[in-house]
């Protein structure tokens, strides 16, 4: 299980989704208030579900089709998070008060990239297994 590259990608996606929300600043509004992912329960819950889905997908290595489906659902969840972040960034007032968009807005993008790489590796494994079955 751990020797496969998609497991590494999924582990990194779980660390990004579950670990970085505690550390990285997402927004800084005009009043100087920092927003971290764990400050609001909606964002915290979504990031936690995303991290758990990545961990669950790691242990579905025997069923590659289900692993791909779980990864695609996780991709959709991260795209939803990204959409919410973009909406929130566009709705922030930037002209009357100084507002900053933090590096934490890239957490869903990094997670999406890692999940796409994992799906690509899973697909490659599936093709390898199918080609070995044809040779028998």
VMD Tcl script that builds the backbone (N, CA, C; Angstrom):
set m [mol new atoms 408]
animate dup $m
set s [atomselect $m all]
$s set {name element resname resid chain x y z} {
  {N N UNK 1 A 0.825 -1.189 0.000}
  {CA C UNK 1 A 0.000 0.000 0.000}
  {C C UNK 1 A 0.871 1.255 0.000}
  {N N UNK 2 A 1.813 1.379 0.897}
  {CA C UNK 2 A 2.588 2.608 1.028}
  {C C UNK 2 A 3.614 2.748 -0.090}
  {N N UNK 3 A 3.926 1.671 -0.766}
  {CA C UNK 3 A 4.929 1.764 -1.808}
  {C C UNK 3 A 4.377 2.358 -3.094}
  {N N UNK 4 A 3.075 2.533 -3.176}
  {CA C UNK 4 A 2.480 3.097 -4.385}
  {C C UNK 4 A 2.464 4.620 -4.296}
  {N N UNK 5 A 2.654 5.266 -5.420}
  {CA C UNK 5 A 2.781 6.722 -5.438}
  {C C UNK 5 A 1.463 7.408 -5.114}
  {N N UNK 6 A 0.317 6.772 -5.482}
  {CA C UNK 6 A -0.954 7.420 -5.178}
  {C C UNK 6 A -1.206 7.485 -3.676}
  {N N UNK 7 A -0.647 6.584 -2.910}
  {CA C UNK 7 A -0.776 6.649 -1.458}
  {C C UNK 7 A -0.037 7.868 -0.916}
  {N N UNK 8 A 1.111 8.151 -1.479}
  {CA C UNK 8 A 1.861 9.340 -1.067}
  {C C UNK 8 A 1.079 10.601 -1.417}
  {N N UNK 9 A 0.514 10.642 -2.628}
  {CA C UNK 9 A -0.292 11.799 -3.029}
  {C C UNK 9 A -1.499 11.979 -2.106}
  {N N UNK 10 A -2.165 10.882 -1.782}
  {CA C UNK 10 A -3.334 10.969 -0.911}
  {C C UNK 10 A -2.952 11.381 0.503}
  {N N UNK 11 A -1.813 10.906 0.988}
  {CA C UNK 11 A -1.341 11.311 2.306}
  {C C UNK 11 A -1.014 12.805 2.330}
  {N N UNK 12 A -0.372 13.286 1.287}
  {CA C UNK 12 A -0.067 14.715 1.204}
  {C C UNK 12 A -1.346 15.550 1.116}
  {N N UNK 13 A -2.342 15.048 0.373}
  {CA C UNK 13 A -3.622 15.767 0.279}
  {C C UNK 13 A -4.318 15.812 1.642}
  {N N UNK 14 A -4.229 14.720 2.405}
  {CA C UNK 14 A -4.826 14.707 3.745}
  {C C UNK 14 A -4.093 15.665 4.678}
  {N N UNK 15 A -2.783 15.720 4.565}
  {CA C UNK 15 A -2.008 16.643 5.402}
  {C C UNK 15 A -2.324 18.090 5.024}
  {N N UNK 16 A -2.439 18.369 3.741}
  {CA C UNK 16 A -2.747 19.728 3.288}
  {C C UNK 16 A -4.138 20.139 3.760}
  {N N UNK 17 A -5.122 19.260 3.558}
  {CA C UNK 17 A -6.497 19.602 3.932}
  {C C UNK 17 A -6.702 19.628 5.439}
  {N N UNK 18 A -6.111 18.682 6.134}
  {CA C UNK 18 A -6.355 18.575 7.565}
  {C C UNK 18 A -5.379 19.314 8.444}
  {N N UNK 19 A -4.171 19.514 7.971}
  {CA C UNK 19 A -3.156 20.112 8.823}
  {C C UNK 19 A -2.933 21.593 8.627}
  {N N UNK 20 A -2.999 22.033 7.380}
  {CA C UNK 20 A -2.685 23.428 7.115}
  {C C UNK 20 A -3.785 24.394 7.543}
  {N N UNK 21 A -5.002 23.892 7.773}
  {CA C UNK 21 A -6.066 24.808 8.193}
  {C C UNK 21 A -5.818 25.333 9.600}
  {N N UNK 22 A -4.982 24.646 10.356}
  {CA C UNK 22 A -4.662 25.088 11.717}
  {C C UNK 22 A -3.596 26.166 11.730}
  {N N UNK 23 A -2.803 26.233 10.675}
  {CA C UNK 23 A -1.604 27.057 10.691}
  {C C UNK 23 A -1.703 28.281 9.788}
  {N N UNK 24 A -2.184 28.099 8.581}
  {CA C UNK 24 A -2.076 29.106 7.542}
  {C C UNK 24 A -3.243 30.097 7.617}
  {N N UNK 25 A -2.926 31.359 7.446}
  {CA C UNK 25 A -3.931 32.423 7.430}
  {C C UNK 25 A -4.632 32.433 6.073}
  {N N UNK 26 A -5.962 32.490 6.095}
  {CA C UNK 26 A -6.727 32.473 4.853}
  {C C UNK 26 A -7.080 33.883 4.382}
  {N N UNK 27 A -7.576 34.694 5.293}
  {CA C UNK 27 A -7.968 36.065 4.961}
  {C C UNK 27 A -7.510 36.991 6.064}
  {N N UNK 28 A -7.370 38.243 5.729}
  {CA C UNK 28 A -7.116 39.289 6.698}
  {C C UNK 28 A -7.990 40.458 6.280}
  {N N UNK 29 A -9.067 40.701 7.037}
  {CA C UNK 29 A -9.992 41.749 6.622}
  {C C UNK 29 A -9.444 43.130 6.964}
  {N N UNK 30 A -10.188 44.148 6.610}
  {CA C UNK 30 A -9.726 45.515 6.768}
  {C C UNK 30 A -9.541 45.941 8.206}
  {N N UNK 31 A -10.180 45.253 9.143}
  {CA C UNK 31 A -10.072 45.609 10.551}
  {C C UNK 31 A -8.900 44.930 11.241}
  {N N UNK 32 A -8.138 44.165 10.520}
  {CA C UNK 32 A -6.973 43.506 11.085}
  {C C UNK 32 A -7.273 42.137 11.681}
  {N N UNK 33 A -8.474 41.620 11.468}
  {CA C UNK 33 A -8.842 40.298 11.982}
  {C C UNK 33 A -8.353 39.230 11.016}
  {N N UNK 34 A -7.621 38.279 11.556}
  {CA C UNK 34 A -7.157 37.167 10.736}
  {C C UNK 34 A -8.229 36.086 10.714}
  {N N UNK 35 A -8.385 35.469 9.575}
  {CA C UNK 35 A -9.316 34.359 9.437}
  {C C UNK 35 A -8.511 33.114 9.138}
  {N N UNK 36 A -8.613 32.141 10.008}
  {CA C UNK 36 A -7.968 30.844 9.820}
  {C C UNK 36 A -9.093 29.839 9.630}
  {N N UNK 37 A -8.836 28.760 8.900}
  {CA C UNK 37 A -9.872 27.794 8.546}
  {C C UNK 37 A -10.622 27.203 9.716}
  {N N UNK 38 A -9.994 27.134 10.882}
  {CA C UNK 38 A -10.675 26.531 12.022}
  {C C UNK 38 A -11.555 27.538 12.766}
  {N N UNK 39 A -11.550 28.806 12.350}
  {CA C UNK 39 A -12.354 29.822 13.020}
  {C C UNK 39 A -13.847 29.644 12.765}
  {N N UNK 40 A -14.225 29.221 11.584}
  {CA C UNK 40 A -15.629 28.997 11.267}
  {C C UNK 40 A -15.867 27.505 11.126}
  {N N UNK 41 A -16.935 27.030 11.731}
  {CA C UNK 41 A -17.176 25.590 11.779}
  {C C UNK 41 A -17.482 25.011 10.400}
  {N N UNK 42 A -18.059 25.787 9.488}
  {CA C UNK 42 A -18.345 25.282 8.148}
  {C C UNK 42 A -17.056 24.935 7.414}
  {N N UNK 43 A -16.112 25.854 7.397}
  {CA C UNK 43 A -14.843 25.592 6.728}
  {C C UNK 43 A -14.073 24.464 7.415}
  {N N UNK 44 A -14.078 24.486 8.728}
  {CA C UNK 44 A -13.382 23.436 9.473}
  {C C UNK 44 A -13.980 22.071 9.157}
  {N N UNK 45 A -15.304 21.980 9.113}
  {CA C UNK 45 A -15.961 20.717 8.813}
  {C C UNK 45 A -15.667 20.235 7.409}
  {N N UNK 46 A -15.693 21.145 6.447}
  {CA C UNK 46 A -15.442 20.754 5.058}
  {C C UNK 46 A -14.000 20.289 4.875}
  {N N UNK 47 A -13.055 21.009 5.468}
  {CA C UNK 47 A -11.655 20.593 5.361}
  {C C UNK 47 A -11.409 19.261 6.077}
  {N N UNK 48 A -12.087 19.050 7.205}
  {CA C UNK 48 A -11.940 17.782 7.927}
  {C C UNK 48 A -12.506 16.628 7.110}
  {N N UNK 49 A -13.659 16.826 6.488}
  {CA C UNK 49 A -14.249 15.786 5.642}
  {C C UNK 49 A -13.333 15.488 4.454}
  {N N UNK 50 A -12.741 16.518 3.882}
  {CA C UNK 50 A -11.820 16.322 2.767}
  {C C UNK 50 A -10.596 15.505 3.193}
  {N N UNK 51 A -10.055 15.811 4.361}
  {CA C UNK 51 A -8.901 15.055 4.860}
  {C C UNK 51 A -9.285 13.607 5.154}
  {N N UNK 52 A -10.465 13.397 5.737}
  {CA C UNK 52 A -10.916 12.035 6.034}
  {C C UNK 52 A -11.166 11.244 4.750}
  {N N UNK 53 A -11.699 11.908 3.739}
  {CA C UNK 53 A -11.910 11.214 2.464}
  {C C UNK 53 A -10.583 10.787 1.837}
  {N N UNK 54 A -9.566 11.587 1.985}
  {CA C UNK 54 A -8.242 11.216 1.463}
  {C C UNK 54 A -7.678 10.021 2.220}
  {N N UNK 55 A -7.865 10.002 3.535}
  {CA C UNK 55 A -7.370 8.876 4.335}
  {C C UNK 55 A -8.144 7.608 4.003}
  {N N UNK 56 A -9.456 7.729 3.844}
  {CA C UNK 56 A -10.270 6.561 3.481}
  {C C UNK 56 A -9.852 6.038 2.113}
  {N N UNK 57 A -9.596 6.930 1.178}
  {CA C UNK 57 A -9.171 6.514 -0.167}
  {C C UNK 57 A -7.829 5.795 -0.131}
  {N N UNK 58 A -6.975 6.154 0.821}
  {CA C UNK 58 A -5.682 5.453 0.940}
  {C C UNK 58 A -5.886 3.979 1.258}
  {N N UNK 59 A -6.885 3.678 2.082}
  {CA C UNK 59 A -7.100 2.296 2.505}
  {C C UNK 59 A -8.013 1.523 1.565}
  {N N UNK 60 A -8.455 2.130 0.485}
  {CA C UNK 60 A -9.255 1.432 -0.521}
  {C C UNK 60 A -8.383 0.954 -1.684}
  {N N UNK 61 A -7.131 0.624 -1.395}
  {CA C UNK 61 A -6.190 0.272 -2.461}
  {C C UNK 61 A -6.546 -1.037 -3.149}
  {N N UNK 62 A -7.354 -1.894 -2.524}
  {CA C UNK 62 A -7.733 -3.152 -3.167}
  {C C UNK 62 A -8.867 -2.961 -4.165}
  {N N UNK 63 A -9.642 -1.909 -4.006}
  {CA C UNK 63 A -10.750 -1.615 -4.911}
  {C C UNK 63 A -10.469 -0.276 -5.595}
  {N N UNK 64 A -9.787 -0.346 -6.729}
  {CA C UNK 64 A -9.327 0.874 -7.386}
  {C C UNK 64 A -10.463 1.719 -7.950}
  {N N UNK 65 A -11.555 1.080 -8.397}
  {CA C UNK 65 A -12.676 1.866 -8.916}
  {C C UNK 65 A -13.318 2.698 -7.813}
  {N N UNK 66 A -13.515 2.104 -6.639}
  {CA C UNK 66 A -14.090 2.833 -5.518}
  {C C UNK 66 A -13.136 3.924 -5.034}
  {N N UNK 67 A -11.848 3.636 -5.075}
  {CA C UNK 67 A -10.853 4.629 -4.695}
  {C C UNK 67 A -10.918 5.842 -5.630}
  {N N UNK 68 A -11.111 5.599 -6.910}
  {CA C UNK 68 A -11.240 6.685 -7.874}
  {C C UNK 68 A -12.511 7.495 -7.626}
  {N N UNK 69 A -13.612 6.810 -7.299}
  {CA C UNK 69 A -14.869 7.504 -7.032}
  {C C UNK 69 A -14.746 8.389 -5.792}
  {N N UNK 70 A -14.117 7.871 -4.745}
  {CA C UNK 70 A -13.929 8.665 -3.520}
  {C C UNK 70 A -13.043 9.873 -3.810}
  {N N UNK 71 A -12.016 9.687 -4.625}
  {CA C UNK 71 A -11.147 10.818 -4.996}
  {C C UNK 71 A -11.906 11.861 -5.808}
  {N N UNK 72 A -12.779 11.418 -6.693}
  {CA C UNK 72 A -13.559 12.383 -7.484}
  {C C UNK 72 A -14.532 13.155 -6.601}
  {N N UNK 73 A -15.145 12.487 -5.637}
  {CA C UNK 73 A -16.012 13.195 -4.697}
  {C C UNK 73 A -15.217 14.215 -3.883}
  {N N UNK 74 A -14.014 13.831 -3.503}
  {CA C UNK 74 A -13.136 14.739 -2.772}
  {C C UNK 74 A -12.733 15.930 -3.658}
  {N N UNK 75 A -12.511 15.672 -4.930}
  {CA C UNK 75 A -12.219 16.758 -5.866}
  {C C UNK 75 A -13.389 17.735 -5.941}
  {N N UNK 76 A -14.607 17.209 -6.030}
  {CA C UNK 76 A -15.785 18.079 -6.080}
  {C C UNK 76 A -15.917 18.896 -4.797}
  {N N UNK 77 A -15.632 18.283 -3.667}
  {CA C UNK 77 A -15.688 18.998 -2.395}
  {C C UNK 77 A -14.648 20.125 -2.351}
  {N N UNK 78 A -13.455 19.849 -2.830}
  {CA C UNK 78 A -12.415 20.875 -2.859}
  {C C UNK 78 A -12.730 21.972 -3.874}
  {N N UNK 79 A -13.377 21.625 -4.986}
  {CA C UNK 79 A -13.803 22.653 -5.930}
  {C C UNK 79 A -14.879 23.536 -5.310}
  {N N UNK 80 A -15.754 22.950 -4.500}
  {CA C UNK 80 A -16.760 23.731 -3.779}
  {C C UNK 80 A -16.089 24.700 -2.801}
  {N N UNK 81 A -15.094 24.197 -2.059}
  {CA C UNK 81 A -14.360 25.056 -1.125}
  {C C UNK 81 A -13.685 26.198 -1.882}
  {N N UNK 82 A -13.075 25.882 -3.005}
  {CA C UNK 82 A -12.412 26.897 -3.816}
  {C C UNK 82 A -13.409 27.941 -4.309}
  {N N UNK 83 A -14.586 27.491 -4.726}
  {CA C UNK 83 A -15.620 28.423 -5.164}
  {C C UNK 83 A -16.070 29.347 -4.046}
  {N N UNK 84 A -16.215 28.794 -2.849}
  {CA C UNK 84 A -16.594 29.618 -1.698}
  {C C UNK 84 A -15.501 30.635 -1.391}
  {N N UNK 85 A -14.249 30.215 -1.471}
  {CA C UNK 85 A -13.138 31.137 -1.214}
  {C C UNK 85 A -13.087 32.254 -2.255}
  {N N UNK 86 A -13.292 31.898 -3.527}
  {CA C UNK 86 A -13.268 32.918 -4.573}
  {C C UNK 86 A -14.425 33.891 -4.371}
  {N N UNK 87 A -15.604 33.371 -4.045}
  {CA C UNK 87 A -16.754 34.238 -3.785}
  {C C UNK 87 A -16.467 35.176 -2.615}
  {N N UNK 88 A -15.910 34.624 -1.561}
  {CA C UNK 88 A -15.620 35.446 -0.387}
  {C C UNK 88 A -14.543 36.485 -0.700}
  {N N UNK 89 A -13.557 36.116 -1.500}
  {CA C UNK 89 A -12.499 37.067 -1.857}
  {C C UNK 89 A -13.038 38.191 -2.737}
  {N N UNK 90 A -13.978 37.859 -3.613}
  {CA C UNK 90 A -14.549 38.883 -4.476}
  {C C UNK 90 A -15.509 39.794 -3.721}
  {N N UNK 91 A -16.117 39.279 -2.676}
  {CA C UNK 91 A -17.051 40.080 -1.899}
  {C C UNK 91 A -16.361 40.928 -0.829}
  {N N UNK 92 A -15.081 40.678 -0.586}
  {CA C UNK 92 A -14.342 41.498 0.383}
  {C C UNK 92 A -14.155 42.893 -0.160}
  {N N UNK 93 A -14.320 43.844 0.698}
  {CA C UNK 93 A -14.070 45.205 0.246}
  {C C UNK 93 A -12.566 45.420 0.207}
  {N N UNK 94 A -12.076 45.864 -0.909}
  {CA C UNK 94 A -10.646 46.058 -1.041}
  {C C UNK 94 A -10.282 47.508 -1.252}
  {N N UNK 95 A -11.279 48.324 -1.464}
  {CA C UNK 95 A -10.969 49.696 -1.787}
  {C C UNK 95 A -11.128 50.627 -0.604}
  {N N UNK 96 A -12.111 50.379 0.225}
  {CA C UNK 96 A -12.296 51.274 1.368}
  {C C UNK 96 A -11.379 50.898 2.515}
  {N N UNK 97 A -11.153 49.646 2.694}
  {CA C UNK 97 A -10.261 49.182 3.755}
  {C C UNK 97 A -9.237 48.239 3.138}
  {N N UNK 98 A -8.116 48.125 3.769}
  {CA C UNK 98 A -7.070 47.249 3.259}
  {C C UNK 98 A -7.413 45.819 3.644}
  {N N UNK 99 A -7.661 45.000 2.652}
  {CA C UNK 99 A -7.929 43.589 2.901}
  {C C UNK 99 A -6.891 42.772 2.159}
  {N N UNK 100 A -6.472 41.693 2.764}
  {CA C UNK 100 A -5.454 40.848 2.166}
  {C C UNK 100 A -5.986 39.439 2.044}
  {N N UNK 101 A -5.659 38.836 0.945}
  {CA C UNK 101 A -5.996 37.443 0.753}
  {C C UNK 101 A -4.768 36.640 1.154}
  {N N UNK 102 A -4.935 35.723 2.091}
  {CA C UNK 102 A -3.805 34.971 2.605}
  {C C UNK 102 A -3.426 33.811 1.713}
  {N N UNK 103 A -2.332 33.197 2.053}
  {CA C UNK 103 A -1.825 32.047 1.299}
  {C C UNK 103 A -2.737 30.827 1.475}
  {N N UNK 104 A -3.569 30.845 2.498}
  {CA C UNK 104 A -4.471 29.727 2.759}
  {C C UNK 104 A -5.507 29.504 1.687}
  {N N UNK 105 A -5.710 30.485 0.824}
  {CA C UNK 105 A -6.659 30.301 -0.276}
  {C C UNK 105 A -6.154 29.277 -1.292}
  {N N UNK 106 A -4.863 28.972 -1.238}
  {CA C UNK 106 A -4.304 27.999 -2.168}
  {C C UNK 106 A -4.359 26.567 -1.647}
  {N N UNK 107 A -4.861 26.375 -0.432}
  {CA C UNK 107 A -4.972 25.021 0.122}
  {C C UNK 107 A -5.867 24.139 -0.749}
  {N N UNK 108 A -7.073 24.584 -1.144}
  {CA C UNK 108 A -7.884 23.716 -2.010}
  {C C UNK 108 A -7.231 23.453 -3.365}
  {N N UNK 109 A -6.514 24.429 -3.898}
  {CA C UNK 109 A -5.853 24.231 -5.196}
  {C C UNK 109 A -4.768 23.165 -5.076}
  {N N UNK 110 A -3.980 23.238 -4.019}
  {CA C UNK 110 A -2.931 22.242 -3.798}
  {C C UNK 110 A -3.530 20.857 -3.577}
  {N N UNK 111 A -4.606 20.804 -2.837}
  {CA C UNK 111 A -5.283 19.532 -2.604}
  {C C UNK 111 A -5.852 18.966 -3.904}
  {N N UNK 112 A -6.423 19.821 -4.746}
  {CA C UNK 112 A -6.967 19.377 -6.033}
  {C C UNK 112 A -5.857 18.806 -6.911}
  {N N UNK 113 A -4.723 19.473 -6.951}
  {CA C UNK 113 A -3.598 18.992 -7.762}
  {C C UNK 113 A -3.134 17.617 -7.268}
  {N N UNK 114 A -3.015 17.459 -5.960}
  {CA C UNK 114 A -2.574 16.174 -5.410}
  {C C UNK 114 A -3.591 15.065 -5.682}
  {N N UNK 115 A -4.882 15.385 -5.601}
  {CA C UNK 115 A -5.912 14.379 -5.870}
  {C C UNK 115 A -5.951 13.999 -7.349}
  {N N UNK 116 A -5.715 14.946 -8.235}
  {CA C UNK 116 A -5.661 14.634 -9.662}
  {C C UNK 116 A -4.463 13.737 -9.961}
  {N N UNK 117 A -3.327 14.027 -9.345}
  {CA C UNK 117 A -2.154 13.165 -9.535}
  {C C UNK 117 A -2.399 11.756 -8.992}
  {N N UNK 118 A -3.110 11.657 -7.867}
  {CA C UNK 118 A -3.445 10.340 -7.311}
  {C C UNK 118 A -4.371 9.577 -8.255}
  {N N UNK 119 A -5.373 10.257 -8.806}
  {CA C UNK 119 A -6.283 9.593 -9.744}
  {C C UNK 119 A -5.543 9.131 -11.000}
  {N N UNK 120 A -4.604 9.926 -11.439}
  {CA C UNK 120 A -3.810 9.548 -12.609}
  {C C UNK 120 A -2.989 8.290 -12.316}
  {N N UNK 121 A -2.398 8.215 -11.139}
  {CA C UNK 121 A -1.610 7.039 -10.764}
  {C C UNK 121 A -2.502 5.813 -10.581}
  {N N UNK 122 A -3.708 6.009 -10.045}
  {CA C UNK 122 A -4.645 4.888 -9.881}
  {C C UNK 122 A -5.048 4.353 -11.252}
  {N N UNK 123 A -5.331 5.252 -12.183}
  {CA C UNK 123 A -5.698 4.850 -13.536}
  {C C UNK 123 A -4.549 4.084 -14.198}
  {N N UNK 124 A -3.329 4.528 -13.961}
  {CA C UNK 124 A -2.152 3.848 -14.518}
  {C C UNK 124 A -2.024 2.440 -13.936}
  {N N UNK 125 A -2.259 2.300 -12.630}
  {CA C UNK 125 A -2.250 0.976 -11.996}
  {C C UNK 125 A -3.324 0.072 -12.592}
  {N N UNK 126 A -4.511 0.622 -12.797}
  {CA C UNK 126 A -5.614 -0.165 -13.356}
  {C C UNK 126 A -5.283 -0.649 -14.761}
  {N N UNK 127 A -4.667 0.194 -15.558}
  {CA C UNK 127 A -4.269 -0.209 -16.904}
  {C C UNK 127 A -3.183 -1.278 -16.862}
  {N N UNK 128 A -2.279 -1.172 -15.895}
  {CA C UNK 128 A -1.238 -2.179 -15.752}
  {C C UNK 128 A -1.821 -3.531 -15.381}
  {N N UNK 129 A -2.790 -3.541 -14.490}
  {CA C UNK 129 A -3.441 -4.793 -14.097}
  {C C UNK 129 A -4.212 -5.390 -15.256}
  {N N UNK 130 A -4.918 -4.554 -16.011}
  {CA C UNK 130 A -5.671 -5.055 -17.173}
  {C C UNK 130 A -4.741 -5.615 -18.235}
  {N N UNK 131 A -3.594 -5.000 -18.448}
  {CA C UNK 131 A -2.669 -5.520 -19.452}
  {C C UNK 131 A -2.036 -6.830 -18.986}
  {N N UNK 132 A -1.835 -6.982 -17.700}
  {CA C UNK 132 A -1.284 -8.244 -17.195}
  {C C UNK 132 A -2.329 -9.357 -17.292}
  {N N UNK 133 A -3.603 -9.029 -17.144}
  {CA C UNK 133 A -4.643 -10.035 -17.286}
  {C C UNK 133 A -4.780 -10.505 -18.721}
  {N N UNK 134 A -4.517 -9.636 -19.674}
  {CA C UNK 134 A -4.600 -10.016 -21.081}
  {C C UNK 134 A -3.508 -10.992 -21.454}
  {N N UNK 135 A -2.359 -10.927 -20.812}
  {CA C UNK 135 A -1.230 -11.782 -21.155}
  {C C UNK 135 A -1.394 -13.202 -20.649}
  {N N UNK 136 A -2.279 -13.397 -19.693}
  {CA C UNK 136 A -2.434 -14.756 -19.139}
  {C C UNK 136 A -3.141 -15.635 -20.054}
}
mol reanalyze $m
mol bondsrecalc $m
mol representation Tube
mol addrep $m
